[in-house]
Amino acid sequence: MKNYFDNIKRYRAFSVKYRPATDFKSSRITIYDERLGERVTIPYNHSFDNPWQIAVTYLLNLPHPIEIESLGMSKDDSHVLLTTNFSTSMKQAELNHRDEDEELYNAMEEKADAQRKYGE
């Protein structure tokens, strides 16, 4: 049995939650890093079909990208993204400047537009 446990692949998990619009804020998603305890809330980009797609795009477009290797879902529509990258912070944009968050969001929108246009 010990051999079985030794061969289980280890992953770092990100929880992704949809946050509906309120009287004061528009729709958004929150990505929570279960390993490092970091949390990032980003605007909901309606050009994507699912919150997890927005989260993956955010993580891939960071200055030091975090590649996602697997997706898990639960019955309450929350998502879990898995990676073998155990150290890269997802708060890179916040660590640099707030303006970079806007640039990152614009890059996400441009990428989504190109995917829709060219069917990638």
A tleap script that builds the chain and sets N, CA, C and O, in Angstrom:
source leaprc.protein.ff14SB
mol = sequence {
  NMET LYS ASN TYR PHE ASP ASN ILE LYS ARG
  TYR ARG ALA PHE SER VAL LYS TYR ARG PRO
  ALA THR ASP PHE LYS SER SER ARG ILE THR
  ILE TYR ASP GLU ARG LEU GLY GLU ARG VAL
  THR ILE PRO TYR ASN HIE SER PHE ASP ASN
  PRO TRP GLN ILE ALA VAL THR TYR LEU LEU
  ASN LEU PRO HIE PRO ILE GLU ILE GLU SER
  LEU GLY MET SER LYS ASP ASP SER HIE VAL
  LEU LEU THR THR ASN PHE SER THR SER MET
  LYS GLN ALA GLU LEU ASN HIE ARG ASP GLU
  ASP GLU GLU LEU TYR ASN ALA MET GLU GLU
  LYS ALA ASP ALA GLN ARG LYS TYR GLY CGLU
}
set mol.1.N position { 0.811 -1.191 0.000 }
set mol.1.CA position { 0.000 0.000 0.000 }
set mol.1.C position { 0.864 1.269 0.000 }
set mol.1.O position { 0.496 2.265 -0.622 }
set mol.2.N position { 2.008 1.237 0.693 }
set mol.2.CA position { 2.896 2.394 0.737 }
set mol.2.C position { 3.315 2.802 -0.666 }
set mol.2.O position { 3.382 3.994 -0.965 }
set mol.3.N position { 3.596 1.838 -1.530 }
set mol.3.CA position { 3.966 2.127 -2.917 }
set mol.3.C position { 2.853 2.888 -3.635 }
set mol.3.O position { 3.126 3.794 -4.422 }
set mol.4.N position { 1.627 2.529 -3.370 }
set mol.4.CA position { 0.482 3.189 -3.993 }
set mol.4.C position { 0.459 4.673 -3.620 }
set mol.4.O position { 0.308 5.534 -4.487 }
set mol.5.N position { 0.609 4.963 -2.336 }
set mol.5.CA position { 0.588 6.350 -1.870 }
set mol.5.C position { 1.767 7.143 -2.422 }
set mol.5.O position { 1.627 8.326 -2.732 }
set mol.6.N position { 2.927 6.502 -2.545 }
set mol.6.CA position { 4.108 7.172 -3.073 }
set mol.6.C position { 3.928 7.574 -4.533 }
set mol.6.O position { 4.560 8.526 -4.991 }
set mol.7.N position { 3.084 6.869 -5.263 }
set mol.7.CA position { 2.905 7.134 -6.692 }
set mol.7.C position { 1.756 8.086 -7.014 }
set mol.7.O position { 1.508 8.378 -8.184 }
set mol.8.N position { 1.062 8.567 -6.005 }
set mol.8.CA position { -0.008 9.539 -6.250 }
set mol.8.C position { 0.635 10.884 -6.582 }
set mol.8.O position { 1.455 11.397 -5.821 }
set mol.9.N position { 0.253 11.441 -7.719 }
set mol.9.CA position { 0.816 12.719 -8.158 }
set mol.9.C position { 0.295 13.853 -7.284 }
set mol.9.O position { -0.895 13.911 -6.973 }
set mol.10.N position { 1.187 14.747 -6.894 }
set mol.10.CA position { 0.823 15.897 -6.067 }
set mol.10.C position { 0.558 17.112 -6.934 }
set mol.10.O position { 1.265 17.358 -7.911 }
set mol.11.N position { -0.468 17.871 -6.569 }
set mol.11.CA position { -0.848 19.076 -7.292 }
set mol.11.C position { -1.065 20.222 -6.309 }
set mol.11.O position { -1.337 20.012 -5.127 }
set mol.12.N position { -0.940 21.411 -6.820 }
set mol.12.CA position { -1.327 22.632 -6.115 }
set mol.12.C position { -2.719 22.996 -6.627 }
set mol.12.O position { -2.962 22.947 -7.833 }
set mol.13.N position { -3.623 23.357 -5.741 }
set mol.13.CA position { -5.019 23.597 -6.118 }
set mol.13.C position { -5.390 25.073 -6.009 }
set mol.13.O position { -4.991 25.771 -5.077 }
set mol.14.N position { -6.165 25.522 -6.989 }
set mol.14.CA position { -6.781 26.844 -6.989 }
set mol.14.C position { -8.288 26.647 -7.022 }
set mol.14.O position { -8.800 25.959 -7.905 }
set mol.15.N position { -9.002 27.234 -6.081 }
set mol.15.CA position { -10.465 27.213 -6.103 }
set mol.15.C position { -10.945 28.433 -6.871 }
set mol.15.O position { -10.407 29.529 -6.710 }
set mol.16.N position { -11.962 28.241 -7.710 }
set mol.16.CA position { -12.512 29.331 -8.513 }
set mol.16.C position { -13.989 29.473 -8.177 }
set mol.16.O position { -14.752 28.512 -8.274 }
set mol.17.N position { -14.383 30.665 -7.787 }
set mol.17.CA position { -15.779 30.928 -7.416 }
set mol.17.C position { -16.311 32.117 -8.205 }
set mol.17.O position { -15.627 33.127 -8.370 }
set mol.18.N position { -17.526 31.982 -8.683 }
set mol.18.CA position { -18.228 33.079 -9.338 }
set mol.18.C position { -18.870 33.957 -8.265 }
set mol.18.O position { -19.492 33.447 -7.333 }
set mol.19.N position { -18.722 35.266 -8.395 }
set mol.19.CA position { -19.336 36.221 -7.482 }
set mol.19.C position { -20.321 37.070 -8.289 }
set mol.19.O position { -19.910 37.839 -9.158 }
set mol.20.N position { -21.618 36.933 -8.006 }
set mol.20.CA position { -22.607 37.690 -8.782 }
set mol.20.C position { -22.510 39.193 -8.506 }
set mol.20.O position { -21.932 39.630 -7.511 }
set mol.21.N position { -23.085 39.950 -9.406 }
set mol.21.CA position { -23.105 41.399 -9.263 }
set mol.21.C position { -23.927 41.796 -8.034 }
set mol.21.O position { -24.886 41.124 -7.654 }
set mol.22.N position { -23.517 42.901 -7.437 }
set mol.22.CA position { -24.262 43.480 -6.310 }
set mol.22.C position { -24.698 44.885 -6.722 }
set mol.22.O position { -24.506 45.291 -7.868 }
set mol.23.N position { -25.279 45.615 -5.792 }
set mol.23.CA position { -25.652 46.999 -6.082 }
set mol.23.C position { -24.424 47.881 -6.320 }
set mol.23.O position { -24.529 48.946 -6.927 }
set mol.24.N position { -23.269 47.438 -5.844 }
set mol.24.CA position { -22.071 48.267 -5.900 }
set mol.24.C position { -20.944 47.709 -6.757 }
set mol.24.O position { -20.053 48.456 -7.163 }
set mol.25.N position { -20.968 46.408 -7.042 }
set mol.25.CA position { -19.887 45.783 -7.808 }
set mol.25.C position { -20.478 44.940 -8.937 }
set mol.25.O position { -21.559 44.365 -8.811 }
set mol.26.N position { -19.738 44.885 -10.038 }
set mol.26.CA position { -20.181 44.040 -11.146 }
set mol.26.C position { -19.785 42.580 -10.870 }
set mol.26.O position { -19.111 42.292 -9.881 }
set mol.27.N position { -20.202 41.681 -11.734 }
set mol.27.CA position { -19.857 40.260 -11.585 }
set mol.27.C position { -18.342 40.107 -11.583 }
set mol.27.O position { -17.627 40.857 -12.248 }
set mol.28.N position { -17.869 39.137 -10.832 }
set mol.28.CA position { -16.436 38.896 -10.742 }
set mol.28.C position { -16.197 37.451 -10.351 }
set mol.28.O position { -17.123 36.729 -9.981 }
set mol.29.N position { -14.944 37.042 -10.437 }
set mol.29.CA position { -14.584 35.712 -9.942 }
set mol.29.C position { -13.440 35.864 -8.954 }
set mol.29.O position { -12.634 36.792 -9.036 }
set mol.30.N position { -13.395 34.933 -8.026 }
set mol.30.CA position { -12.314 34.900 -7.048 }
set mol.30.C position { -11.538 33.611 -7.248 }
set mol.30.O position { -12.107 32.523 -7.333 }
set mol.31.N position { -10.225 33.763 -7.320 }
set mol.31.CA position { -9.319 32.613 -7.418 }
set mol.31.C position { -8.601 32.533 -6.076 }
set mol.31.O position { -7.972 33.501 -5.646 }
set mol.32.N position { -8.693 31.384 -5.418 }
set mol.32.CA position { -8.058 31.205 -4.121 }
set mol.32.C position { -6.998 30.117 -4.233 }
set mol.32.O position { -7.294 28.989 -4.628 }
set mol.33.N position { -5.766 30.462 -3.885 }
set mol.33.CA position { -4.656 29.513 -3.900 }
set mol.33.C position { -4.683 28.735 -2.590 }
set mol.33.O position { -4.375 29.283 -1.531 }
set mol.34.N position { -5.047 27.474 -2.661 }
set mol.34.CA position { -5.186 26.639 -1.464 }
set mol.34.C position { -3.845 26.354 -0.795 }
set mol.34.O position { -3.809 26.035 0.393 }
set mol.35.N position { -2.746 26.463 -1.532 }
set mol.35.CA position { -1.424 26.183 -0.963 }
set mol.35.C position { -0.818 27.418 -0.295 }
set mol.35.O position { -0.388 27.359 0.857 }
set mol.36.N position { -0.787 28.541 -1.030 }
set mol.36.CA position { -0.123 29.737 -0.520 }
set mol.36.C position { -1.062 30.673 0.242 }
set mol.36.O position { -0.614 31.639 0.860 }
set mol.37.N position { -2.368 30.383 0.197 }
set mol.37.CA position { -3.331 31.207 0.913 }
set mol.37.C position { -3.578 32.567 0.286 }
set mol.37.O position { -4.062 33.479 0.957 }
set mol.38.N position { -3.257 32.714 -0.975 }
set mol.38.CA position { -3.483 33.977 -1.672 }
set mol.38.C position { -4.863 33.984 -2.324 }
set mol.38.O position { -5.411 32.937 -2.669 }
set mol.39.N position { -5.407 35.185 -2.482 }
set mol.39.CA position { -6.712 35.326 -3.139 }
set mol.39.C position { -6.656 36.519 -4.086 }
set mol.39.O position { -6.139 37.581 -3.741 }
set mol.40.N position { -7.197 36.323 -5.288 }
set mol.40.CA position { -7.280 37.393 -6.280 }
set mol.40.C position { -8.719 37.437 -6.779 }
set mol.40.O position { -9.305 36.403 -7.101 }
set mol.41.N position { -9.281 38.636 -6.840 }
set mol.41.CA position { -10.614 38.819 -7.395 }
set mol.41.C position { -10.477 39.655 -8.651 }
set mol.41.O position { -9.895 40.740 -8.629 }
set mol.42.N position { -11.025 39.136 -9.761 }
set mol.42.CA position { -10.913 39.815 -11.049 }
set mol.42.C position { -12.306 39.977 -11.660 }
set mol.42.O position { -13.217 39.213 -11.340 }
set mol.43.N position { -12.472 40.967 -12.535 }
set mol.43.CA position { -13.776 41.164 -13.168 }
set mol.43.C position { -14.180 39.952 -13.998 }
set mol.43.O position { -13.333 39.265 -14.569 }
set mol.44.N position { -15.474 39.702 -14.057 }
set mol.44.CA position { -15.995 38.613 -14.891 }
set mol.44.C position { -15.948 39.071 -16.339 }
set mol.44.O position { -16.496 40.119 -16.682 }
set mol.45.N position { -15.306 38.302 -17.171 }
set mol.45.CA position { -15.194 38.619 -18.594 }
set mol.45.C position { -16.248 37.801 -19.328 }
set mol.45.O position { -16.106 36.585 -19.454 }
set mol.46.N position { -17.295 38.446 -19.810 }
set mol.46.CA position { -18.435 37.752 -20.404 }
set mol.46.C position { -18.147 37.156 -21.778 }
set mol.46.O position { -19.017 36.510 -22.361 }
set mol.47.N position { -16.955 37.361 -22.298 }
set mol.47.CA position { -16.610 36.727 -23.568 }
set mol.47.C position { -16.203 35.260 -23.373 }
set mol.47.O position { -16.021 34.533 -24.350 }
set mol.48.N position { -16.061 34.827 -22.118 }
set mol.48.CA position { -15.763 33.428 -21.813 }
set mol.48.C position { -17.050 32.716 -21.397 }
set mol.48.O position { -18.009 33.346 -20.951 }
set mol.49.N position { -17.050 31.392 -21.553 }
set mol.49.CA position { -18.231 30.594 -21.211 }
set mol.49.C position { -18.330 30.254 -19.731 }
set mol.49.O position { -19.432 30.095 -19.204 }
set mol.50.N position { -17.197 30.141 -19.058 }
set mol.50.CA position { -17.174 29.658 -17.677 }
set mol.50.C position { -16.174 30.445 -16.829 }
set mol.50.O position { -15.189 30.963 -17.356 }
set mol.51.N position { -16.419 30.536 -15.526 }
set mol.51.CA position { -15.465 31.216 -14.640 }
set mol.51.C position { -14.078 30.581 -14.659 }
set mol.51.O position { -13.076 31.292 -14.575 }
set mol.52.N position { -14.002 29.259 -14.769 }
set mol.52.CA position { -12.690 28.617 -14.745 }
set mol.52.C position { -11.861 29.008 -15.957 }
set mol.52.O position { -10.634 29.050 -15.869 }
set mol.53.N position { -12.503 29.296 -17.094 }
set mol.53.CA position { -11.760 29.728 -18.286 }
set mol.53.C position { -11.134 31.106 -18.054 }
set mol.53.O position { -10.019 31.369 -18.503 }
set mol.54.N position { -11.851 31.973 -17.359 }
set mol.54.CA position { -11.320 33.297 -17.017 }
set mol.54.C position { -10.122 33.137 -16.084 }
set mol.54.O position { -9.099 33.800 -16.257 }
set mol.55.N position { -10.254 32.260 -15.101 }
set mol.55.CA position { -9.172 32.022 -14.141 }
set mol.55.C position { -7.928 31.464 -14.832 }
set mol.55.O position { -6.815 31.915 -14.562 }
set mol.56.N position { -8.110 30.492 -15.718 }
set mol.56.CA position { -6.971 29.911 -16.441 }
set mol.56.C position { -6.290 30.982 -17.282 }
set mol.56.O position { -5.062 31.062 -17.307 }
set mol.57.N position { -7.074 31.801 -17.967 }
set mol.57.CA position { -6.511 32.861 -18.799 }
set mol.57.C position { -5.727 33.857 -17.945 }
set mol.57.O position { -4.644 34.295 -18.333 }
set mol.58.N position { -6.273 34.210 -16.788 }
set mol.58.CA position { -5.570 35.107 -15.867 }
set mol.58.C position { -4.219 34.508 -15.471 }
set mol.58.O position { -3.191 35.181 -15.548 }
set mol.59.N position { -4.226 33.252 -15.052 }
set mol.59.CA position { -2.993 32.609 -14.589 }
set mol.59.C position { -1.969 32.450 -15.708 }
set mol.59.O position { -0.767 32.566 -15.465 }
set mol.60.N position { -2.428 32.186 -16.926 }
set mol.60.CA position { -1.518 32.030 -18.064 }
set mol.60.C position { -0.941 33.358 -18.542 }
set mol.60.O position { 0.124 33.381 -19.158 }
set mol.61.N position { -1.631 34.462 -18.266 }
set mol.61.CA position { -1.183 35.771 -18.730 }
set mol.61.C position { -0.405 36.555 -17.682 }
set mol.61.O position { -0.105 37.731 -17.885 }
set mol.62.N position { -0.079 35.917 -16.570 }
set mol.62.CA position { 0.760 36.570 -15.567 }
set mol.62.C position { 2.180 36.736 -16.118 }
set mol.62.O position { 2.573 35.989 -17.014 }
set mol.63.N position { 2.957 37.693 -15.609 }
set mol.63.CA position { 4.346 37.837 -16.066 }
set mol.63.C position { 5.142 36.529 -15.935 }
set mol.63.O position { 5.984 36.221 -16.778 }
set mol.64.N position { 4.870 35.776 -14.884 }
set mol.64.CA position { 5.438 34.429 -14.709 }
set mol.64.C position { 4.246 33.477 -14.697 }
set mol.64.O position { 3.665 33.226 -13.641 }
set mol.65.N position { 3.874 32.939 -15.874 }
set mol.65.CA position { 2.627 32.169 -16.000 }
set mol.65.C position { 2.575 30.937 -15.101 }
set mol.65.O position { 3.593 30.327 -14.774 }
set mol.66.N position { 1.355 30.603 -14.721 }
set mol.66.CA position { 1.088 29.372 -13.985 }
set mol.66.C position { 0.233 28.505 -14.904 }
set mol.66.O position { -0.924 28.828 -15.173 }
set mol.67.N position { 0.805 27.412 -15.381 }
set mol.67.CA position { 0.089 26.523 -16.295 }
set mol.67.C position { -0.797 25.560 -15.512 }
set mol.67.O position { -0.374 24.976 -14.514 }
set mol.68.N position { -2.018 25.408 -15.978 }
set mol.68.CA position { -2.977 24.512 -15.345 }
set mol.68.C position { -2.961 23.173 -16.075 }
set mol.68.O position { -2.984 23.116 -17.304 }
set mol.69.N position { -2.920 22.106 -15.293 }
set mol.69.CA position { -2.813 20.772 -15.873 }
set mol.69.C position { -4.092 19.962 -15.789 }
set mol.69.O position { -4.266 18.991 -16.525 }
set mol.70.N position { -4.995 20.361 -14.889 }
set mol.70.CA position { -6.223 19.580 -14.725 }
set mol.70.C position { -7.320 20.456 -14.129 }
set mol.70.O position { -7.054 21.475 -13.492 }
set mol.71.N position { -8.560 20.030 -14.355 }
set mol.71.CA position { -9.732 20.756 -13.879 }
set mol.71.C position { -10.625 19.804 -13.113 }
set mol.71.O position { -10.897 18.692 -13.566 }
set mol.72.N position { -11.078 20.241 -11.956 }
set mol.72.CA position { -12.045 19.473 -11.184 }
set mol.72.C position { -13.283 20.314 -10.951 }
set mol.72.O position { -13.193 21.538 -10.847 }
set mol.73.N position { -14.438 19.670 -10.868 }
set mol.73.CA position { -15.692 20.374 -10.639 }
set mol.73.C position { -16.459 19.700 -9.513 }
set mol.73.O position { -16.308 18.503 -9.269 }
set mol.74.N position { -17.283 20.487 -8.832 }
set mol.74.CA position { -18.137 19.913 -7.795 }
set mol.74.C position { -19.589 20.180 -8.153 }
set mol.74.O position { -19.879 20.921 -9.092 }
set mol.75.N position { -20.489 19.580 -7.409 }
set mol.75.CA position { -21.911 19.705 -7.729 }
set mol.75.C position { -22.467 21.102 -7.492 }
set mol.75.O position { -23.542 21.432 -7.993 }
set mol.76.N position { -21.740 21.935 -6.726 }
set mol.76.CA position { -22.217 23.302 -6.498 }
set mol.76.C position { -21.664 24.290 -7.528 }
set mol.76.O position { -21.707 25.502 -7.315 }
set mol.77.N position { -21.148 23.774 -8.633 }
set mol.77.CA position { -20.638 24.580 -9.741 }
set mol.77.C position { -19.340 25.322 -9.435 }
set mol.77.O position { -18.950 26.211 -10.193 }
set mol.78.N position { -18.671 24.979 -8.350 }
set mol.78.CA position { -17.359 25.562 -8.119 }
set mol.78.C position { -16.333 24.721 -8.883 }
set mol.78.O position { -16.595 23.571 -9.235 }
set mol.79.N position { -15.192 25.298 -9.125 }
set mol.79.CA position { -14.157 24.634 -9.912 }
set mol.79.C position { -12.850 24.613 -9.144 }
set mol.79.O position { -12.584 25.489 -8.321 }
set mol.80.N position { -12.034 23.599 -9.421 }
set mol.80.CA position { -10.701 23.494 -8.857 }
set mol.80.C position { -9.731 23.322 -10.017 }
set mol.80.O position { -9.885 22.419 -10.840 }
set mol.81.N position { -8.726 24.202 -10.075 }
set mol.81.CA position { -7.680 24.115 -11.083 }
set mol.81.C position { -6.452 23.515 -10.424 }
set mol.81.O position { -6.129 23.857 -9.287 }
set mol.82.N position { -5.762 22.620 -11.128 }
set mol.82.CA position { -4.606 21.930 -10.557 }
set mol.82.C position { -3.359 22.177 -11.389 }
set mol.82.O position { -3.407 22.192 -12.619 }
set mol.83.N position { -2.245 22.370 -10.699 }
set mol.83.CA position { -0.957 22.582 -11.354 }
set mol.83.C position { 0.140 21.899 -10.550 }
set mol.83.O position { -0.038 21.596 -9.370 }
set mol.84.N position { 1.273 21.660 -11.199 }
set mol.84.CA position { 2.439 21.142 -10.475 }
set mol.84.C position { 3.421 22.266 -10.150 }
set mol.84.O position { 4.508 22.008 -9.632 }
set mol.85.N position { 3.050 23.498 -10.449 }
set mol.85.CA position { 3.842 24.667 -10.080 }
set mol.85.C position { 3.495 25.005 -8.628 }
set mol.85.O position { 2.400 25.489 -8.342 }
set mol.86.N position { 4.420 24.750 -7.729 }
set mol.86.CA position { 4.133 24.900 -6.296 }
set mol.86.C position { 4.596 26.229 -5.702 }
set mol.86.O position { 4.349 26.486 -4.524 }
set mol.87.N position { 5.260 27.078 -6.483 }
set mol.87.CA position { 5.864 28.251 -5.848 }
set mol.87.C position { 5.485 29.600 -6.445 }
set mol.87.O position { 5.574 30.606 -5.742 }
set mol.88.N position { 5.074 29.669 -7.681 }
set mol.88.CA position { 4.822 30.965 -8.312 }
set mol.88.C position { 3.579 31.630 -7.737 }
set mol.88.O position { 2.505 31.030 -7.699 }
set mol.89.N position { 3.730 32.870 -7.291 }
set mol.89.CA position { 2.607 33.620 -6.741 }
set mol.89.C position { 1.669 34.059 -7.851 }
set mol.89.O position { 2.116 34.423 -8.939 }
set mol.90.N position { 0.381 34.025 -7.582 }
set mol.90.CA position { -0.584 34.517 -8.575 }
set mol.90.C position { -0.865 35.996 -8.372 }
set mol.90.O position { -1.638 36.582 -9.129 }
set mol.91.N position { -0.260 36.607 -7.376 }
set mol.91.CA position { -0.470 38.024 -7.090 }
set mol.91.C position { 0.628 38.879 -7.722 }
set mol.91.O position { 0.909 39.974 -7.235 }
set mol.92.N position { 1.237 38.406 -8.772 }
set mol.92.CA position { 2.326 39.137 -9.428 }
set mol.92.C position { 1.881 40.502 -9.907 }
set mol.92.O position { 2.616 41.477 -9.748 }
set mol.93.N position { 0.708 40.597 -10.485 }
set mol.93.CA position { 0.223 41.873 -11.005 }
set mol.93.C position { 0.051 42.865 -9.865 }
set mol.93.O position { 0.357 44.046 -10.028 }
set mol.94.N position { -0.426 42.414 -8.726 }
set mol.94.CA position { -0.596 43.295 -7.567 }
set mol.94.C position { 0.743 43.714 -6.993 }
set mol.94.O position { 0.883 44.818 -6.466 }
set mol.95.N position { 1.724 42.835 -7.094 }
set mol.95.CA position { 3.032 43.160 -6.551 }
set mol.95.C position { 3.727 44.226 -7.383 }
set mol.95.O position { 4.515 45.010 -6.855 }
set mol.96.N position { 3.438 44.263 -8.697 }
set mol.96.CA position { 4.065 45.259 -9.564 }
set mol.96.C position { 3.331 46.594 -9.462 }
set mol.96.O position { 3.799 47.521 -8.801 }
set mol.97.N position { 2.179 46.685 -10.122 }
set mol.97.CA position { 1.390 47.919 -10.105 }
set mol.97.C position { -0.055 47.576 -10.407 }
set mol.97.O position { -0.329 46.597 -11.102 }
set mol.98.N position { -0.965 48.356 -9.903 }
set mol.98.CA position { -2.384 48.156 -10.178 }
set mol.98.C position { -2.689 48.334 -11.665 }
set mol.98.O position { -3.595 47.686 -12.189 }
set mol.99.N position { -1.951 49.200 -12.347 }
set mol.99.CA position { -2.172 49.422 -13.781 }
set mol.99.C position { -1.977 48.141 -14.578 }
set mol.99.O position { -2.630 47.943 -15.603 }
set mol.100.N position { -1.092 47.279 -14.121 }
set mol.100.CA position { -0.839 46.038 -14.833 }
set mol.100.C position { -2.046 45.114 -14.773 }
set mol.100.O position { -2.240 44.304 -15.680 }
set mol.101.N position { -2.873 45.214 -13.714 }
set mol.101.CA position { -4.095 44.427 -13.650 }
set mol.101.C position { -4.998 44.769 -14.828 }
set mol.101.O position { -5.580 43.887 -15.460 }
set mol.102.N position { -5.104 46.061 -15.110 }
set mol.102.CA position { -5.937 46.494 -16.224 }
set mol.102.C position { -5.355 46.005 -17.544 }
set mol.102.O position { -6.096 45.559 -18.420 }
set mol.103.N position { -4.034 46.083 -17.696 }
set mol.103.CA position { -3.377 45.576 -18.904 }
set mol.103.C position { -3.630 44.082 -19.058 }
set mol.103.O position { -3.903 43.609 -20.162 }
set mol.104.N position { -3.541 43.341 -17.966 }
set mol.104.CA position { -3.768 41.900 -17.988 }
set mol.104.C position { -5.202 41.591 -18.398 }
set mol.104.O position { -5.437 40.693 -19.206 }
set mol.105.N position { -6.150 42.320 -17.851 }
set mol.105.CA position { -7.551 42.113 -18.206 }
set mol.105.C position { -7.782 42.428 -19.679 }
set mol.105.O position { -8.509 41.702 -20.356 }
set mol.106.N position { -7.172 43.502 -20.186 }
set mol.106.CA position { -7.304 43.837 -21.602 }
set mol.106.C position { -6.688 42.758 -22.486 }
set mol.106.O position { -7.230 42.433 -23.542 }
set mol.107.N position { -5.566 42.206 -22.059 }
set mol.107.CA position { -4.940 41.120 -22.815 }
set mol.107.C position { -5.843 39.896 -22.840 }
set mol.107.O position { -5.930 39.205 -23.856 }
set mol.108.N position { -6.518 39.624 -21.717 }
set mol.108.CA position { -7.455 38.501 -21.663 }
set mol.108.C position { -8.602 38.719 -22.654 }
set mol.108.O position { -9.014 37.787 -23.345 }
set mol.109.N position { -9.114 39.951 -22.721 }
set mol.109.CA position { -10.207 40.247 -23.639 }
set mol.109.C position { -9.768 40.098 -25.086 }
set mol.109.O position { -10.503 39.547 -25.905 }
set mol.110.N position { -8.569 40.587 -25.408 }
set mol.110.CA position { -8.052 40.474 -26.775 }
set mol.110.C position { -7.868 39.012 -27.163 }
set mol.110.O position { -8.183 38.622 -28.287 }
set mol.111.N position { -7.367 38.217 -26.250 }
set mol.111.CA position { -7.164 36.794 -26.518 }
set mol.111.C position { -8.503 36.096 -26.758 }
set mol.111.O position { -8.620 35.270 -27.663 }
set mol.112.N position { -9.499 36.422 -25.958 }
set mol.112.CA position { -10.823 35.826 -26.123 }
set mol.112.C position { -11.442 36.233 -27.452 }
set mol.112.O position { -12.070 35.414 -28.123 }
set mol.113.N position { -11.267 37.507 -27.838 }
set mol.113.CA position { -11.786 37.974 -29.125 }
set mol.113.C position { -11.133 37.220 -30.279 }
set mol.113.O position { -11.807 36.826 -31.231 }
set mol.114.N position { -9.818 37.024 -30.190 }
set mol.114.CA position { -9.110 36.299 -31.233 }
set mol.114.C position { -9.556 34.838 -31.295 }
set mol.114.O position { -9.676 34.280 -32.386 }
set mol.115.N position { -9.800 34.215 -30.155 }
set mol.115.CA position { -10.257 32.840 -30.127 }
set mol.115.C position { -11.621 32.709 -30.756 }
set mol.115.O position { -11.874 31.760 -31.499 }
set mol.116.N position { -12.514 33.657 -30.468 }
set mol.116.CA position { -13.852 33.630 -31.084 }
set mol.116.C position { -13.747 33.849 -32.586 }
set mol.116.O position { -14.423 33.180 -33.367 }
set mol.117.N position { -12.901 34.786 -32.986 }
set mol.117.CA position { -12.789 35.140 -34.391 }
set mol.117.C position { -12.192 34.011 -35.214 }
set mol.117.O position { -12.654 33.727 -36.319 }
set mol.118.N position { -11.156 33.364 -34.671 }
set mol.118.CA position { -10.447 32.324 -35.427 }
set mol.118.C position { -10.781 30.910 -34.977 }
set mol.118.O position { -10.233 29.945 -35.509 }
set mol.119.N position { -11.669 30.780 -34.010 }
set mol.119.CA position { -12.125 29.468 -33.574 }
set mol.119.C position { -11.060 28.616 -32.902 }
set mol.119.O position { -11.104 27.390 -33.001 }
set mol.120.N position { -10.112 29.235 -32.227 }
set mol.120.CA position { -9.052 28.473 -31.552 }
set mol.120.C position { -9.463 28.108 -30.163 }
set mol.120.O position { -8.700 27.465 -29.442 }
savepdb mol mol.pdb
quit
